[in-house]
Amino acid sequence: MAVGWARDGAVNEQIEASISDELARMRAQQERQVGESRTHCAECEEPIPEQRRHALPGVKLCIECQQERDGRVSDRGGINRRASKDSQLR
């Protein structure tokens, strides 16, 4: 595969590095959530079902509030590892 000036395997290394970064971010977020589960939602004060508290230790939000939060787009300071001309023009 022709990749210009990149050495052999550089593209795969970039993909693996991106995946590793994302997994590390997700694990760090998961560790912050561990703790005692709340009985009522931190945002709307609705009761959190017991099954949810046992399934997700450290849960702080009810299902509806969590779905709303998951639906939001969050900016992550992504790194342009490839630095292609196309991505630089955007």
C-alpha positions as CSV (number, residue, x, y, z in Angstrom):
1,M,0.0,0.0,0.0
2,A,1.4,3.4,-1.0
3,V,1.4,5.8,2.0
4,G,3.7,8.5,0.8
5,W,6.6,9.3,3.2
6,A,5.3,7.1,6.1
7,R,7.3,4.0,7.0
8,D,5.8,0.6,6.7
9,G,3.2,-0.1,9.4
10,A,2.9,3.6,10.4
11,V,-0.8,3.7,9.5
12,N,-1.6,0.7,11.6
13,E,0.4,2.1,14.5
14,Q,-1.6,5.3,14.3
15,I,-4.9,3.4,14.3
16,E,-3.8,1.3,17.3
17,A,-2.6,4.4,19.2
18,S,-6.0,6.1,18.6
19,I,-7.8,3.0,19.9
20,S,-5.5,2.8,22.9
21,D,-6.2,6.5,23.7
22,E,-9.9,6.0,23.5
23,L,-9.9,2.9,25.7
24,A,-7.7,4.7,28.3
25,R,-10.2,7.6,28.3
26,M,-13.1,5.2,28.8
27,R,-11.4,3.3,31.6
28,A,-10.6,6.5,33.4
29,Q,-14.2,7.7,33.1
30,Q,-15.4,4.3,34.4
31,E,-13.0,4.5,37.4
32,R,-14.4,7.9,38.4
33,Q,-17.9,6.5,38.5
34,V,-17.1,3.7,41.0
35,G,-18.3,4.4,44.5
36,E,-21.5,4.1,46.3
37,S,-24.6,4.1,44.2
38,R,-27.2,6.8,44.8
39,T,-30.8,5.8,45.5
40,H,-32.1,8.9,43.7
41,C,-30.8,10.6,40.5
42,A,-28.3,13.4,40.9
43,E,-30.1,15.5,38.3
44,C,-33.8,14.9,38.6
45,E,-34.1,13.3,42.0
46,E,-36.2,10.4,40.6
47,P,-35.6,7.0,42.3
48,I,-32.9,4.8,40.7
49,P,-34.2,1.2,40.4
50,E,-32.4,-1.3,42.6
51,Q,-31.5,-3.5,39.5
52,R,-29.7,-0.6,37.9
53,R,-27.8,0.1,41.1
54,H,-26.6,-3.5,41.4
55,A,-25.8,-3.8,37.6
56,L,-23.8,-0.5,37.6
57,P,-21.9,0.1,40.9
58,G,-21.5,3.8,41.6
59,V,-24.4,4.8,39.4
60,K,-25.5,8.4,39.9
61,L,-28.1,9.0,37.3
62,C,-31.4,7.5,36.4
63,I,-31.8,5.9,32.9
64,E,-33.5,8.9,31.3
65,C,-30.9,11.4,32.5
66,Q,-28.0,9.1,31.5
67,Q,-29.5,8.6,28.0
68,E,-29.8,12.4,27.7
69,R,-26.2,12.9,28.8
70,D,-25.0,10.1,26.5
71,G,-26.7,11.8,23.6
72,R,-24.8,15.0,24.0
73,V,-21.8,15.6,21.8
74,S,-18.7,16.2,23.9
75,D,-15.6,17.8,22.5
76,R,-12.4,15.8,23.0
77,G,-9.2,17.4,22.1
78,G,-8.4,14.9,19.3
79,I,-5.0,14.6,17.9
80,N,-4.5,14.6,14.1
81,R,-2.0,11.8,14.1
82,R,-2.0,11.4,10.3
83,A,-1.8,15.1,9.5
84,S,-3.1,14.6,6.0
85,K,-3.6,17.6,3.7
86,D,-7.3,16.9,3.6
87,S,-7.7,17.1,7.4
88,Q,-5.6,20.3,7.6
89,L,-7.8,22.1,5.1
90,R,-10.9,21.6,7.2
